């Protein structure tokens, strides 16, 4: 049997050593901890003030409200991430691993959401540059309709036959967009054919008078009638009234009916189909 005798002084010496190391560590890290807390408080306050200034700047430039909230939130998140990494650096923690982790996570998320991020980026660009707004009549991606909703990922159009078309913002932002509302009024392009023997000036005066009587055709700019084509047994006239965005479709259909009725009342005949028969 072995008997181990421990003296009381050994415990005292070991305890004193541990306490000494603890106090030394506390003395060494206390300034860093206090500095990190102070830095966090000041940094958070600065981020809050900058966020308020950013929101005011976006509002003064009349950015979309949803885009304002998104950009401010994104700014806060990025600043908070940088603040936390800086605080870890103050505490003596190696921050290179955090940076590598963030980069890796960003690459993984970007690869998984490639198409979605493209639509998101396109939506942000359109909300910033505003090629159109809600209520505008636009033609894009082979679709003509009124913009009813504009989000970060998709844009919704309502076609004249009341079909809802949802377009992804990625290809929409890089494609051709025709906005019918940029100048505040719209020219409605119509074509009506008359017989070849009808005097052009007579057809023009009758058509212009009919358009001027339509309640939703603008007096300025004045409606126009031009010869578009002569041939195939007819004279094709370009009928061009101007109207507002809200009355576009009323004028589109109403003017055609009004001009056709005016032509009938004034004895202006329509085209006579010609058929050529070749005998062998």
Steps between C-alpha positions, in 0.01 A plus 500: 500500500628844403410800705523841330527790732396837368594801689259785548749739350480324162127577470558857602778547248297346213193703586707813518649422157158449344365820651809685387451381139130589517574851620774542243259394223230725638738794511616427145152450347294749699609801290431302181152398620419855609634633170290245305183597692564871446579440132177301458288771663657778294495291181133410545412865552692602187332224294159619620573860405639402159192284437274798570703720266492231231121468525460878474729509197306223327169669583622833363585327173150344498619140510232235531400445866564125483844564351573756774426246774705231329807718442493638854466149647782370279719793607433429869577128466829558317608766749412278796701211353803728458448632854492152652811392308679814616401432862639147479822651367513737799463201732798335332310237301636414155240645260637340183293188568184711525576670170561164331174365642301799376655479152431126480141544612452778244633283217282206602186713525577673170540167319178360645298812422654596168174570313330650803788737566492604134133588531570679826783704347281588202218607730730723703639663184152571364380640832802731498487617136119470463443424130130480592270531800179337613218598267719547191420317177813318387599251233780263593595135461229470232226613742294820490320600817458731797745469790298398806783399735875549508693288748864421560481164321204528259290756313130442433319623186128501426438447128209660308311168513543497881767235519751533782857450378784468755842581355830423678704815550830347383425477125260796529778733616731399214234499227330770294224690685257724312325741735186658354468755783831684502366824346166510679285426195479212255462485126261226395615347171215370285463411131183518290486421128278670241441443130763625257262752339422676830665848516759501772414850622134410539582186698746698713256780586219257584729286718642801687150638562389164636801480734448857625145412600618211716495624862825329598717609206735786594480827309874553552687332340254504212388168346676407178409310185767397249522267202682191615484288188346496152455166333313170498184681390488737800641809664609427856471797734692541825253634758684654797304659785661594833358422841591447864626179650170420673297544177734314264284197438175703481654707223660197334163331443272804503681697229496209257125471538450878476710535183334200337153645572608842367635342181170318447300817560709695248498236228865405537525144378726238645752299299381258236685171512680410179556144396729410215418172325765357273374248248730246347 
